[in-house]
Amino acid sequence: MHLNVETLALVDGGQALVLALMLWFGTRNGSNHAVKGLRLRAVALLVEACGDFVLAFDDKLSALAVLLFGNTFNLTAQALTIVALRMVLNRSLRWREALLLGVTGWLGVVYFSTAHPDYRVRVLWGSCIFVCNSLLNISALWGGCRKRDTRAQCLLLWTYILAIALLAWRNVSLWTLTAPPQSIGVPSAVNVIYVLLFGLQPLLASVGFLLLYNEILQRDLYDLARIDPLTGVINRLGLLEASQSMLARARAKRESIGVLLIDADHFKSINDRFGHDDGDRVLLELVANIRRMLRTSDRVGRVGGEEFLVLSPSVKEADLLALAERIRSAVERTSFSISGQSYALTVSIGAAIADAGEPDMMAARRRADAALYQAKRAGRNRVMLAAP
Ligand SMILES: Nc1nc2c(ncn2[C@@H]2O[C@H](COP(=O)(O)OP(=O)(O)OP(=O)(O)O)[C@@H](O)[C@H]2O)c(=O)[nH]1
C-alpha cells in the first residue's frame, strides 16, 4: 500500500471541512451555550482544515512557511477547541490558558525550527503543548465522567487519552529510530501511521461533541417535561415519578411518607388587586418559603395554580404536622412585597400519611385534599390532618 503524507493531509483537511459545515449548519436548537460551543468547534475544524491543506500542498510553499503556517493553524484550532468544549459543558472558558498555551507552543516551534533546529525536540515540544491542551479538555470532562451521569463525556475523554498515547508512541519512535524522518512531510512509516491515525481525531472528537450536544438536548427535554417554568419546582409528572421512587424506598424500609397539600388563601384577590405579574412574584416567594422549611430528602411540586404538594419520607403524623405548622407560620410571618406595598398571605394545608403498603400515593393525596378542604372551610390559615 502506498500512502503519502500529502494525500492523507488532503483527506484529513477535506474531512475537517465537511465536519465543520455539518456542525455549523446541523445544529440550530437547544441550549444557547451548547450551540455556541458547537459553532466554535466548527470554526476550530475550519482552522484545522487550513493546517491540513498547508501540509497537503507543501511542495508549493517553503519548508519554513509550511512549518510556521501549519503550526499556527494547528495550535489555534487546539486553543479554540478548549474553549468550545468548555462552552458546550457550560464551564469556565479558560480563554487565557488556551491562548497562553497556543502562543508558547508557537514560539517554541519557531525556536526549534530556526534558532536551534532539531526535529525531534520540535516534535516533543509540540506534543507537550498538545498534552497540556488535552489535559485542559480532560479536566473539563473529568467531573461528569466521575459522576457517571454522562457517557458522551467519557467517550470524549478517552479520545483525548488515545491521542496522547499516539503522540507518546510517535515521540518514542522518533527517539529510538536509527534514522528518524526529518519532517512530517517525509514519507516514512512513523509519519504515515501518525497522520493516518491523528487524522481520525477530528472525526472522533466531533462525534464526541455531537454526542455531548445530544445529551444536553435530552436533559433539557427531560427538565422541560418535569419542571414548572414559573416556580422552578417539579410539576405533576415530576411529582408522580418522585412519589413512585419514594414509595419504593419506603416499602423497602417499611416506613411511611408524609403528604402535604398547600394552597394559598384568597389568591384570586392578589391577582385582582395587583395583576397577574405581581401574583406570579408572590407565588415565587411562597415557593421559596416552603423550600426553606424542607429537608433535602423532601420534595415539593406544583400541582396547579396556587396549590403545592410536599412529599416527606420517613415521617410519622407528629413530624408531618410539625413540618406543616412550620410552613404555615413561616408564610404567615412573611411580609410579601407587591409593587412596593407589603402584603400578608396565608396558606391552608391538608396533611396525610401514606402507608408503605399502599399501591400508590393517590389515596393519600385524596385524603390530603379532603383535609385541605376542611382547613379552608374551617376559616383558612390552618393545618388539618386527614383521618387515616
Ligand atoms: N398570578 C398567577 N395566578 C394564578 C396562577 N395560576 C392560578 N392563578 C390564580 O389563582 C387564583 C385561584 O383562585 P381560587 O381558586 O378562587 O382560590 P383563592 O382565591 O386562592 O381562594 P381559596 O383557595 O378559596 O382561599 C385564580 O385567580 C387564578 O387565576 C399563576 O400561575 N399565576
The ligand as an ORCA input file, in Angstrom:
! r2SCAN-3c Opt
* xyz 0 1
  N     -50.581     35.048     39.077
  C     -50.960     33.777     38.899
  N     -52.190     33.417     39.292
  C     -52.560     32.144     39.127
  C     -51.719     31.195     38.533
  N     -52.391     30.016     38.494
  C     -53.597     30.229     39.032
  N     -53.721     31.524     39.429
  C     -54.831     32.204     40.039
  O     -55.081     31.702     41.343
  C     -56.420     32.055     41.672
  C     -57.071     30.894     42.386
  O     -58.311     31.324     42.787
  P     -59.330     30.414     43.593
  O     -59.241     29.003     43.093
  O     -60.654     31.076     43.528
  O     -58.764     30.367     45.032
  P     -58.393     31.514     46.059
  O     -58.734     32.874     45.553
  O     -56.960     31.305     46.429
  O     -59.318     31.210     47.249
  P     -59.227     29.984     48.271
  O     -58.334     28.952     47.671
  O     -60.617     29.515     48.397
  O     -58.679     30.556     49.510
  C     -57.150     32.401     40.365
  O     -57.348     33.787     40.315
  C     -56.117     32.009     39.291
  O     -56.181     32.862     38.161
  C     -50.440     31.614     38.116
  O     -49.611     30.851     37.590
  N     -50.093     32.911     38.322
*
